[in-house]
Amino acid sequence: MRLANQGHYLEAETILKGLIASNPGDADSELALGELYYRFGYFDAALAPLSRDLELRPGDRRARILRAVCLFKTGSGTQAVAATEQLLAENPPPNDIDLTLSYAQYLYEHRELDLALAQARSAADFAPQHPIAYFWLSRILLQKGDIVPAEEAAERSVALAPQLPFARNLLVRIYRLQGRTGDAEREAEWLRTYEARKAAP
């Protein structure tokens, strides 16, 4: 995956496809190709090599985790939930941030807020330095009407990654609900500046 780490996606893809073509039973290359597609956001494409890897070695935990996330990303919720619950029931659980937060997002979108909250809290427990864990924790708490803990989680997310806009959007809403107009405007101004920088040629 060195080429992928250096941004050479097409070269890495060509090499891995060549390895698979010359050795159809090469599970390591199937996994590497699936992970390459996954890392670049081609979740549909990732499913085929990940599934082939699992045909060769059904217990490959990394392939199972990546496949479950891809199923969430491609709208196959029922399959994704089944695969995720199997993984989370294992001892020890995988403690994978993408898997746990994908599941939390799915539960949130399906109005299973208590279950979503449990997943977000789990993510924050095993990945306490990950800002998106706190973003989802705040978002779910806000939806439940738990304003103060939602504020604390959003502020933690911003403290961990001040360059990201996600939790700041939540803080605008939270501060307005709290009547903290000045704080809300400060975050809104940061977001306006951020969007202006993105739009600049």
ZALO-948201 format. One line per 5 residues: number of its first residue (from 1); for each residue x, y, z of N, C-alpha, C, O. Coordinates in Angstrom, 3 decimals, decimal comma, padded with zeros to 6 digits, always signed. Each point is the difference from the previous one (the first is absolute). Layout:
# residues N
NUM = X/Y/Z/X/Y/Z/X/Y/Z/X/Y/Z  ...
***
This chain:
# residues 201
1 = +000,821/-001,214/+000,000/-000,821/+001,214/+000,000/+000,861/+001,273/+000,000/-000,514/+001,109/+000,145  +001,821/-001,287/-000,309/+000,873/+001,180/+000,010/-000,377/+000,971/-001,104/-000,032/+001,211/+000,222  -000,255/-001,735/-001,421/-000,386/+000,874/-001,106/-001,272/+000,763/+000,323/-000,105/+001,190/-000,296  -000,866/-001,871/+000,906/-001,245/+000,675/+000,376/+000,273/+001,089/+001,026/-000,570/+001,089/-000,077  +001,442/-001,381/+001,039/+000,341/+000,999/+001,011/+000,621/+001,237/-000,622/-000,133/+001,103/+000,530
6 = +000,817/-001,288/-001,666/+000,629/+001,124/-000,696/-000,941/+000,651/-001,019/+000,395/+000,920/-000,715  -001,639/-001,403/+000,653/-000,979/+000,582/-000,904/-000,013/-000,577/-001,396/-000,683/+000,531/-000,876  +001,426/-001,613/+000,641/+000,076/-000,600/-001,338/-001,085/-001,064/-000,151/+000,285/-001,195/-000,077  -001,515/+001,651/+000,037/-001,135/-000,926/+000,003/+000,007/-000,911/-001,227/-000,078/-001,220/+000,142  +000,169/+001,788/-001,332/-000,114/-000,803/-001,222/+001,126/-001,022/-000,108/-000,221/-001,132/-000,431
11 = +001,425/+001,535/+000,824/+001,121/-000,931/-000,064/-000,210/-001,156/+000,981/+000,250/-001,159/-000,332  -000,712/+001,485/+001,540/-000,257/-001,042/+000,991/-001,103/-000,943/-000,477/+000,108/-001,216/+000,157  -001,164/+001,775/-000,736/-001,101/-000,828/-000,501/+000,488/-000,945/-001,096/-000,350/-001,180/+000,001  +001,152/+001,686/-000,934/+000,504/-000,826/-001,104/+000,843/-001,156/+000,526/-000,147/-001,135/-000,452  +001,020/+001,420/+001,397/+000,866/-001,046/+000,554/-000,831/-001,068/+000,705/+000,231/-001,194/-000,196
16 = -001,184/+001,609/+001,005/-000,804/-000,967/+000,757/-000,873/-000,844/-000,924/-000,133/-001,207/+000,204  -000,458/+001,831/-001,214/-000,798/-000,766/-000,953/+000,869/-001,015/-000,742/-000,447/-001,111/-000,285  +001,687/+001,493/-000,026/+000,907/-000,926/-000,657/+000,340/-001,185/+000,882/+000,056/-001,134/-000,474  +000,172/+001,390/+001,755/+000,300/-001,080/+000,932/-001,168/-000,968/+000,116/+000,194/-001,215/+000,057  -001,414/+001,759/-000,023/-001,182/-000,844/+000,120/-000,217/-000,821/-001,272/-000,358/-001,177/+000,061
21 = +000,575/+001,802/-001,196/-000,176/-000,705/-001,269/+000,981/-001,160/-000,134/-000,344/-001,054/-000,534  +001,560/+001,254/+001,019/+001,015/-001,052/-000,116/-000,135/-001,057/+001,085/+000,535/-001,100/-000,134  -001,246/+001,427/+001,207/-000,187/-000,949/+001,100/-001,375/+000,222/+000,607/-000,130/+000,735/+000,980  -000,900/-001,358/-001,547/-001,382/+000,242/+000,452/-000,260/-000,334/+001,469/-000,999/+000,448/+000,563  +001,870/-001,219/+000,058/-000,182/-000,326/+001,407/+000,763/+000,902/+000,946/+000,190/-000,348/+001,166
26 = +000,251/+001,501/-001,645/+000,818/+000,917/+000,803/-000,906/+000,867/+000,873/-000,380/+001,106/-000,382  +000,046/-001,624/+001,546/-000,915/+000,719/+000,889/+000,589/+001,320/+000,484/-000,728/+000,980/+000,161  +002,036/-000,946/+000,070/+000,623/+001,244/+000,468/-000,174/+001,126/-001,015/-000,252/+001,147/+000,368  +000,391/-001,490/-001,664/-000,168/+001,028/-001,031/-001,458/+000,415/-000,137/-000,294/+001,164/-000,273  -000,615/-002,106/+000,462/-001,431/+000,348/-000,020/-000,309/+000,990/+001,118/-000,686/+000,999/-000,217
31 = +001,193/-001,282/+001,406/-000,214/+000,910/+001,123/+000,632/+001,357/-000,284/-000,617/+001,033/+000,260  +001,821/-001,021/-000,782/+000,686/+001,267/-000,284/-000,762/+000,816/-001,039/-000,102/+001,221/+000,117  -000,438/-001,902/-001,141/-000,777/+000,724/-001,011/-001,285/+000,549/+000,610/-000,379/+001,141/-000,263  -000,288/-001,953/+001,077/-001,205/+000,482/+000,671/+000,282/+001,188/+000,892/-000,774/+000,957/+000,041  +001,890/-001,020/+000,677/+000,349/+001,114/+000,882/+000,391/+001,233/-000,803/-000,282/+001,123/+000,418
36 = +000,923/-001,314/-001,558/+000,327/+001,138/-000,875/-001,277/+000,722/-000,428/-000,103/+001,219/+000,137  -000,863/-001,968/-000,652/-001,269/+000,613/-000,408/-000,683/+000,675/+001,197/-000,523/+001,108/-000,117  +000,536/-001,778/+001,242/-000,633/+000,524/+001,215/+000,615/+001,338/+000,394/-000,714/+000,963/+000,283  +002,030/-000,912/-000,266/+000,688/+001,209/+000,456/-000,238/+001,179/-000,926/+000,065/+001,149/+000,438  -000,335/-001,408/-001,698/-000,263/+001,083/-000,942/-001,494/+000,242/-000,209/-000,387/+000,776/-000,873
41 = -000,455/-001,439/+001,674/-001,437/+000,266/-000,020/-000,783/-000,742/-001,058/-001,158/+000,335/-000,252  +001,769/-001,355/-000,387/-000,707/-000,790/-001,014/-000,593/-001,237/+000,674/+000,483/-001,119/-000,177  -001,534/+001,349/+000,949/-000,523/-001,053/+000,866/-000,673/-001,118/-000,798/+000,107/-001,172/+000,360  -000,794/+001,532/-001,431/-000,599/-001,033/-000,856/+001,083/-000,911/-000,569/-000,131/-001,224/+000,029  +001,200/+001,829/-000,546/+001,079/-000,781/-000,606/+000,701/-000,862/+001,040/+000,479/-001,088/-000,319
46 = -000,415/+001,561/+001,553/+000,716/-000,740/+001,043/-000,690/-001,311/+000,367/+000,655/-000,945/+000,438  -001,957/+000,887/-000,614/-000,736/-001,170/+000,468/+000,437/-001,286/-000,692/+000,085/-001,042/+000,649  +000,196/+001,089/-001,953/+000,341/-001,224/-000,725/+001,303/-000,619/+000,491/-000,003/-001,181/+000,348  +001,121/+001,914/-000,299/+001,226/-000,634/+000,502/-000,092/-000,401/+001,463/+000,568/-001,020/+000,393  -001,266/+001,794/+000,416/-000,157/-000,383/+001,406/-000,787/-001,301/+000,122/+000,330/-000,857/+000,819
51 = -001,369/+000,716/-001,635/-000,792/-001,235/+000,022/+000,817/-001,186/-000,489/-000,130/-001,104/+000,528  +000,977/+001,325/-001,539/+000,851/-001,092/-000,476/+001,002/-000,415/+001,075/+000,269/-001,187/+000,180  +000,279/+002,166/+000,531/+000,907/-000,321/+001,101/-000,712/-000,862/+001,034/+000,565/-000,974/+000,499  -001,813/+001,335/-000,178/-000,740/-000,741/+001,022/-000,408/-001,394/-000,471/-000,197/-000,899/+000,817  +000,072/+000,720/-002,115/-000,223/-001,349/-000,510/+001,233/-000,874/+000,222/-000,109/-001,197/+000,266
56 = +001,273/+001,814/-000,380/+001,254/-000,731/+000,174/+000,332/-000,218/+001,472/+000,546/-001,040/+000,369  -000,875/+002,012/+000,465/+000,284/-000,107/+001,433/-001,119/+000,723/+000,763/+000,111/+001,188/+000,303  -001,184/-001,919/-000,001/-001,195/+000,608/+000,600/+000,252/+000,724/+001,316/-000,774/+000,881/+000,376  +001,823/-001,231/+000,317/+000,240/+000,638/+001,290/+000,814/+001,275/-000,058/+000,376/+000,527/+001,047  -000,091/-000,014/-002,224/+000,840/+001,198/-000,123/-000,742/+001,205/+000,603/-000,912/+000,557/-000,610
61 = +001,322/-000,181/+001,799/-000,731/+001,032/+000,732/+000,084/+001,360/-000,673/-000,981/+000,743/-000,033  +002,144/-000,418/-000,500/+000,143/+001,303/-000,656/-000,930/+000,105/-001,196/-000,640/+001,032/-000,202  +000,560/-002,103/-000,600/-000,906/+000,009/-001,154/-001,455/+000,083/+000,451/-000,808/+000,664/-000,650  +000,465/-001,323/+001,744/-001,375/+000,047/+000,509/-000,370/+001,414/+000,452/-001,114/+000,468/-000,235  +002,056/+000,198/+000,881/-000,257/+001,374/+000,457/-000,189/+000,930/-001,202/-000,969/+000,756/-000,058
66 = +001,893/-000,817/-000,892/-000,086/+000,882/-001,163/-001,277/-000,269/-000,788/-000,662/+000,932/-000,456  +000,321/-002,202/+000,299/-001,209/-000,348/-000,751/-001,249/+000,546/+000,698/-000,902/+000,512/-000,664  +000,842/-000,614/+001,978/-001,162/+000,515/+000,727/-000,150/+001,504/-000,201/-001,108/+000,489/-000,222  +002,215/+000,248/+000,297/-000,064/+001,451/-000,213/-000,448/+000,299/-001,429/-000,819/+000,892/-000,222  +001,355/-001,637/-000,745/-000,397/+000,208/-001,400/-001,484/-000,253/-000,189/-000,655/+000,704/-000,768
71 = +000,119/-001,694/+001,454/-001,430/-000,282/-000,102/-000,826/+001,176/+000,544/-001,026/+000,359/-000,576  +001,474/+000,228/+001,672/-000,680/+001,206/+000,494/+000,071/+001,112/-001,040/-001,001/+000,656/-000,286  +002,187/-000,449/-000,276/+000,211/+001,113/-000,920/-000,778/-000,161/-001,302/-000,323/+000,991/-000,656  +000,022/-002,229/+000,279/-000,690/-000,239/-001,273/-001,486/-000,262/+000,194/-000,684/-000,398/-000,943  +000,175/+000,613/+002,148/-001,438/-000,089/+000,228/-000,530/-001,385/+000,287/-001,214/-000,202/+000,001
76 = +002,091/-000,764/+000,243/-000,447/-001,362/+000,322/-000,081/-000,141/+001,516/+000,761/-000,746/+000,615  -001,695/+001,476/-000,036/-000,058/+000,123/+001,450/-000,232/-001,302/+000,729/+000,661/-000,270/+001,003  -001,587/-000,549/-001,485/-000,316/-001,240/+000,699/+001,215/-000,912/+000,072/+000,311/-000,553/+001,055  +000,376/+000,398/-002,187/+001,219/-000,815/-000,004/+001,087/+000,617/+000,865/+000,719/-000,706/+000,706  -000,605/+002,011/-000,764/+001,027/+000,689/+000,776/-000,226/-000,187/+001,493/+000,943/-000,265/+000,745
81 = -002,175/+000,401/-000,312/-000,310/-000,156/+001,425/+000,309/-001,419/+000,459/+000,599/-000,193/+001,058  -001,004/-000,803/-001,849/+000,267/-001,394/+000,373/+001,498/-000,255/+000,123/+000,455/-000,623/+000,960  +000,311/+001,110/-001,943/+001,451/-000,205/+000,029/+000,633/+000,735/+001,176/+000,914/-000,519/+000,641  -001,404/+001,733/-000,356/+000,562/+000,804/+001,084/-000,307/-000,610/+001,354/+000,872/-000,058/+000,866  -002,099/-000,395/-000,675/-000,365/-000,578/+001,291/+000,785/-001,278/+000,280/+000,337/-000,280/+001,150
86 = -000,045/-000,493/-002,185/+000,856/-001,173/+000,190/+001,386/+000,407/+000,475/+000,560/-000,605/+000,914  -000,017/+001,639/-001,545/+001,332/+000,473/+000,388/+000,005/+000,557/+001,423/+000,907/-000,297/+000,778  -001,903/+001,095/-000,437/-000,030/+000,633/+001,315/-000,237/-001,001/+001,117/+000,338/+000,261/+001,155  -000,924/-001,418/-001,497/-000,253/-001,032/+001,005/+001,251/-000,807/+000,328/+000,019/-000,754/+000,972  +001,022/+000,913/-001,781/+001,217/-000,762/+000,224/+000,779/+000,544/+001,198/-000,142/+001,166/+000,369
91 = +000,951/-002,011/+000,219/+000,806/+000,389/+001,147/+001,479/-000,243/-000,317/+000,425/-001,149/-000,120  +000,369/+002,234/-000,018/-000,406/+001,394/+000,185/-000,695/+000,541/-001,244/+000,184/-000,534/-001,094  -000,988/+001,596/+001,252/-000,602/+000,633/-001,174/+001,069/+000,693/-000,828/+001,091/+000,267/+000,504  -001,379/+000,026/-001,755/+001,047/+000,566/-000,864/+000,443/+001,409/+000,372/+001,126/+000,389/-000,310  -001,992/+000,386/+000,970/+000,356/+001,382/+000,354/+000,551/+000,750/-001,206/+001,064/+000,616/+000,063
96 = -001,814/-000,682/-001,168/+000,370/+000,703/-001,227/-000,865/+001,250/-000,112/-001,228/-000,084/+000,029  +001,868/+001,241/-000,157/-000,742/+001,262/+000,044/-000,962/+000,133/-001,174/-001,121/+000,471/+000,186  +001,531/-000,876/-001,403/-000,888/+000,117/-001,158/-001,219/-000,902/+000,154/-001,125/+000,405/-000,294  +001,356/-001,620/+000,752/-001,110/-000,942/+000,179/-000,980/+000,507/+001,048/-001,207/+000,036/-000,242  +001,714/+000,351/+001,394/-000,868/+000,408/+001,100/-000,785/+001,255/-000,342/-001,191/+000,089/+000,301
101 = +001,846/+000,884/-000,929/-000,710/+001,242/-000,316/-000,926/-000,163/-001,200/-001,017/+000,688/-000,082  +001,345/-001,581/-000,848/-000,943/-000,292/-001,091/-001,275/-000,610/+000,565/-001,103/+000,329/-000,439  +001,259/-001,209/+001,405/-001,160/-000,615/+000,655/-000,777/+001,050/+000,789/-001,229/+000,033/-000,044  +001,957/+000,832/+000,772/-000,668/+001,069/+000,746/-000,799/+000,904/-000,932/-001,133/+000,369/+000,307  +001,728/-000,011/-001,453/-000,710/+000,847/-000,963/-001,247/-000,694/-000,536/-001,057/+000,621/-000,115
106 = +001,174/-001,900/-000,210/-001,159/-000,760/-000,491/-001,118/+000,007/+001,050/-001,159/+000,250/-000,329  +001,503/-000,519/+001,571/-001,004/-000,028/+001,067/-000,622/+001,384/+000,193/-001,208/+000,122/+000,204  +002,036/+000,909/-000,269/-000,489/+001,373/+000,117/-001,007/+000,309/-001,109/-001,071/+000,550/+000,259  +001,421/-000,905/-001,481/-000,877/+000,282/-001,140/-001,289/-000,807/+000,048/-000,996/+000,380/-000,617  +001,010/-001,489/+001,345/-001,202/-000,824/+000,154/-000,678/+000,221/+001,351/-000,822/-000,805/+000,438
111 = +001,181/+001,907/+000,207/-000,674/+000,469/+001,218/+000,168/-000,938/+001,183/-000,815/+000,007/+000,922  +001,861/-000,808/-000,944/+000,330/-000,864/+001,141/+001,042/+000,735/+000,848/+001,165/-000,392/+000,063  -001,622/+001,471/+000,587/+000,952/+000,938/+000,588/+000,750/-000,581/+001,190/+001,188/+000,278/+000,164  -001,845/-001,075/+000,667/+000,697/-000,570/+001,151/+001,094/-000,970/-000,444/+001,101/+000,004/+000,551  -001,406/-000,831/-001,547/+000,999/-000,921/-000,518/+001,127/+000,759/-000,704/+001,172/-000,355/+000,126
116 = -001,540/+001,398/-000,864/+001,020/+000,825/-000,660/+000,914/+000,647/+001,035/+001,216/+000,057/-000,181  -001,813/+000,428/+001,262/+000,785/+000,649/+001,048/+000,990/-000,980/+000,629/+001,135/+000,368/+000,301  -001,562/-001,604/-000,107/+000,894/-001,004/+000,577/+001,206/-000,234/-000,904/+001,119/-000,158/+000,489  -001,336/+000,133/-001,797/+001,115/-000,198/-000,927/+000,931/+001,210/-000,004/+001,220/-000,158/-000,015  -001,784/+001,354/+000,027/+000,840/+001,203/+000,010/+000,818/+000,078/+001,282/+001,169/+000,384/-000,027
121 = -001,778/-000,746/+001,140/+000,743/+000,004/+001,264/+001,114/-001,041/-000,018/+001,096/+000,244/+000,504  -001,383/-001,397/-001,084/+001,019/-001,032/-000,122/+001,178/+000,517/-000,824/+001,157/-000,202/+000,369  -001,456/+000,870/-001,488/+001,064/+000,546/-000,843/+000,842/+001,019/+000,764/+001,227/-000,003/-000,101  -001,888/+000,872/+000,863/+000,738/+001,001/+000,779/+000,840/-000,652/+001,092/+001,055/+000,519/+000,366  -001,520/-001,660/+000,156/+000,756/-000,707/+001,040/+001,265/-000,632/-000,561/+001,072/+000,126/+000,592
126 = -001,188/-000,817/-001,751/+001,192/-000,689/-000,493/+000,860/+000,860/-000,925/+001,134/-000,364/-000,310  -001,674/+001,510/-000,133/+000,782/+000,924/-000,834/-000,176/+001,421/+000,538/-000,575/+000,848/-000,682  +001,058/-000,578/+001,889/-000,287/+001,293/+000,652/+000,627/+001,202/-000,672/-000,332/+001,133/+000,347  +001,235/-001,343/-001,306/+000,613/+001,121/-000,706/-000,582/+000,182/-001,400/+000,533/+000,771/-000,798  -001,609/-001,466/+000,501/-000,590/+000,076/-001,342/-001,140/+001,028/-000,004/-001,006/-000,212/+000,677
131 = +001,134/+001,315/-001,419/-001,004/+001,069/+000,068/-001,365/-000,414/-000,519/-001,012/+000,512/+000,479  +000,950/-001,429/-001,450/-001,296/-000,349/-000,578/-000,820/-000,847/+000,960/-001,229/-000,005/-000,078  +001,885/-000,709/+000,980/-000,749/-000,718/+001,037/-000,795/+000,992/+000,843/-001,165/-000,241/+000,319  +001,789/+001,343/+000,038/-000,692/+001,008/+000,815/-001,020/+000,780/-000,814/-001,015/+000,444/+000,538  +001,274/-000,272/-001,830/-000,999/+000,633/-000,853/-001,292/-000,812/+000,014/-001,082/+000,553/+000,197
136 = +001,196/-001,883/-000,408/-001,212/-000,824/-000,010/-000,636/-000,072/+001,380/-001,224/-000,017/+000,125  +002,053/-000,023/+000,904/-000,544/+000,019/+001,351/-000,817/+001,265/+000,226/-001,100/-000,064/+000,548  +001,623/+001,204/-000,963/-000,718/+001,262/+000,154/-001,274/+000,032/-000,845/-001,055/+000,430/+000,465  +001,169/-000,888/-001,699/-001,160/+000,052/-000,894/-001,163/-000,837/+000,537/-001,156/+000,420/-000,057  +001,470/-001,592/+000,574/-001,048/-000,873/+000,526/-000,580/+000,592/+001,284/-001,216/+000,002/+000,192
141 = +002,082/+000,497/+000,683/-000,488/+000,615/+001,232/-000,882/+001,206/-000,301/-001,021/+000,206/+000,657  +001,409/+000,581/-001,640/-000,808/+001,153/-000,380/-001,376/-000,438/-000,496/-001,011/+000,615/+000,341  +000,973/-001,663/-001,136/-001,280/-000,504/-000,495/-000,874/-000,496/+001,153/-001,226/+000,095/-000,061  +001,849/-000,617/+001,094/-000,743/-000,468/+001,174/-000,399/+001,143/+000,927/-000,753/-000,207/+000,951  +001,252/+001,410/-001,222/-000,322/+001,150/+000,835/+000,896/+000,167/+001,202/-000,317/+000,780/+000,898
146 = +001,436/-001,498/-000,856/+000,942/+000,100/+001,118/+001,041/+001,061/-000,339/+001,101/-000,310/-000,456  -001,471/+001,564/+000,690/+000,761/+001,123/-000,550/+001,381/+000,142/+000,621/+000,985/+000,172/-000,717  -000,900/-000,242/+002,034/+001,294/+000,242/+000,655/+001,026/-001,069/-000,373/+001,108/+000,360/-000,397  -001,419/-001,663/+000,505/+001,002/-000,982/-000,454/+000,283/+000,078/-001,496/+001,104/-000,320/-000,440  -002,102/+000,746/-000,350/+000,250/+000,197/-001,432/+001,008/+001,119/-000,209/+000,886/-000,103/-000,848
151 = -001,023/+001,163/+001,619/+000,964/+001,110/-000,081/+001,393/-000,467/+000,377/+000,970/+000,327/-000,684  -000,859/-001,085/+001,760/+001,310/-000,467/+000,460/+000,662/-000,883/-001,059/+001,198/+000,122/-000,254  -001,981/-001,007/-000,362/+000,562/-000,890/-001,015/+000,437/+000,778/-001,240/+001,058/-000,274/-000,567  -001,877/+001,252/+000,145/+000,361/+000,796/-001,177/+001,247/+000,830/+000,262/+000,867/+000,115/-000,865  -000,778/+000,457/+002,047/+001,186/+000,803/+000,330/+001,245/-000,884/+000,079/+001,095/+000,431/-000,360
156 = -001,265/-001,666/+000,830/+001,125/-000,938/+000,019/+000,445/-000,321/-001,423/+001,197/-000,062/-000,278  -002,153/-000,142/-000,619/+000,322/-000,282/-001,395/+000,778/+001,153/-000,617/+000,994/-000,220/-000,693  -001,439/+001,443/+000,938/+000,696/+001,178/-000,543/+001,397/+000,121/+000,597/+000,948/+000,345/-000,707  -000,813/-000,624/+001,991/+001,317/+000,089/+000,631/+000,979/-001,005/-000,612/+001,190/+000,284/-000,135  -001,705/-001,463/-000,233/+000,856/-001,027/-000,584/+000,356/+000,297/-001,454/+001,086/-000,355/-000,461
161 = -001,999/+001,005/-000,264/+000,251/+000,294/-001,419/-000,595/+001,365/-000,333/-001,055/+000,078/-000,630  +001,719/+000,996/+001,046/-000,565/+001,339/-000,210/-000,129/+000,395/-001,456/-000,700/+000,960/-000,322  +001,369/-001,692/-000,570/-000,063/+000,331/-001,426/-001,229/-000,583/-000,688/-000,259/+000,331/-001,157  -000,506/-001,188/+001,832/-001,155/-000,647/-000,618/-001,291/+000,753/+000,317/-000,142/+000,541/+001,096  -000,802/-000,501/-002,043/-001,214/+000,792/+000,191/-001,153/-000,736/+000,669/-000,946/+000,638/+000,462
166 = +001,002/-001,965/-000,398/-001,200/-000,780/+000,320/-000,592/+000,348/+001,369/-001,179/+000,337/+000,106  +001,997/-000,421/+000,925/-000,512/+000,279/+001,338/-000,318/+001,476/+000,191/-000,835/+000,345/+000,835  +001,482/+000,528/-001,590/-000,309/+001,427/+000,104/-001,425/+000,291/-000,477/-000,676/+000,872/+000,546  +000,227/-001,604/-001,564/-001,392/+000,141/-000,416/-000,953/-000,348/+001,142/-001,009/+000,672/+000,211  +001,345/-001,725/+000,515/-000,826/-000,374/+001,147/+000,041/+001,083/+001,076/-001,018/+000,311/+000,618
171 = +002,196/+000,254/-000,401/+000,110/+001,022/+001,047/-000,831/+001,232/-000,323/-000,546/+000,625/+000,910  +000,436/-000,261/-002,180/-000,869/+001,129/-000,354/-001,420/-000,273/+000,492/-000,625/+000,857/+000,626  +000,125/-002,052/-000,914/-001,361/-000,364/+000,426/-000,106/-000,067/+001,517/-000,966/+000,495/+000,581  +001,948/-001,101/+000,055/-000,034/-000,169/+001,455/+000,042/+001,352/+000,705/-000,784/+000,256/+000,914  +001,700/+000,605/-001,343/+000,116/+001,302/+000,652/-001,265/+000,830/-000,198/-000,411/+000,727/+000,905
176 = -000,208/-000,830/-002,080/-001,254/+000,730/-000,209/-001,098/-000,519/+000,913/-000,784/+000,776/+000,546  +000,732/-002,093/-000,383/-000,995/-000,571/+000,918/+000,238/+000,458/+001,433/-000,942/+000,128/+000,783  +002,197/+000,115/-000,445/+000,339/+000,459/+001,352/-000,105/+001,511/+000,152/+000,204/+000,528/+001,093  -000,524/+000,174/-002,184/-000,080/+001,448/+000,056/+001,353/+000,683/-000,005/+000,097/+001,178/+000,345  +000,939/-001,889/-000,726/+001,363/+000,551/-000,005/+000,290/+000,563/-001,397/+000,737/-000,594/-000,786
181 = -001,332/+001,744/+000,504/+000,043/+000,568/-001,345/+001,414/+000,306/-000,453/+000,350/-000,250/-001,154  +000,462/+000,784/+002,044/+001,369/+000,360/-000,371/+000,833/-001,222/-000,360/+000,749/+000,015/-000,976  -000,883/-001,069/+001,767/+000,743/-001,221/-000,281/-000,466/-000,631/-001,312/+000,806/-000,502/-000,784  -002,121/+000,537/+000,561/-000,531/-000,553/-001,249/+000,523/+000,783/-001,201/+000,356/-000,590/-001,020  -000,310/+001,902/+001,138/+000,479/+000,828/-001,112/+001,495/-000,220/-000,240/+000,455/+000,029/-001,143
186 = +000,296/-000,245/+002,199/+001,433/-000,264/-000,167/+000,212/-001,269/-000,827/+000,831/-000,025/-000,908  -001,585/-001,024/+001,227/+000,135/-001,247/-000,759/-000,527/+000,172/-001,431/+000,569/-000,549/-000,944  -001,643/+001,305/+000,791/-000,550/+000,237/-001,337/+000,985/+000,781/-000,861/+000,120/-000,258/-001,197  +000,577/+001,203/+001,798/+000,997/+000,768/-000,742/+001,166/-000,898/-000,413/+000,512/+000,118/-001,113  -000,095/-001,013/+002,006/+001,060/-000,951/-000,360/-000,432/-000,836/-001,203/+000,791/-000,230/-000,916
191 = -002,040/-000,223/+000,919/-000,506/-000,825/-001,102/-000,078/+000,798/-001,295/+000,296/-000,534/-001,069  -000,685/+001,793/+001,146/-000,044/+000,838/-001,211/+001,406/+000,163/-000,580/+000,192/-000,072/-001,214  +000,776/+000,289/+002,084/+001,384/+000,139/-000,459/+000,493/-001,306/-000,613/+000,686/+000,001/-001,022  -001,040/-001,096/+001,648/+000,394/-001,320/-000,509/-000,579/-000,235/-001,399/+000,716/-000,443/-000,899  -001,991/+000,733/+000,714/-000,635/-000,193/-001,305/+000,590/+000,927/-001,039/+000,151/-000,386/-001,160
196 = +000,190/+001,618/+001,561/+000,612/+000,943/-000,949/+001,365/-000,489/-000,453/+000,352/+000,140/-001,171  +000,416/-000,711/+002,084/+001,308/-000,552/-000,371/-000,166/-001,175/-000,966/+000,756/-000,129/-000,963  -001,736/-000,717/+001,221/-000,245/-001,146/-000,887/-000,375/+000,448/-001,392/+000,392/-000,624/-000,985  -001,159/+001,715/+000,897/-000,490/+000,469/-001,288/+001,037/+000,817/-000,772/-000,161/+000,247/-001,195  +001,212/+000,163/+001,876/+000,999/+000,844/-000,657/+000,739/-000,790/-001,084/+000,305/-001,176/+000,202
201 = -000,009/+001,802/-001,354/+000,718/-000,693/-001,083/+001,430/-000,309/+000,401/+000,750/-000,580/-000,786
***
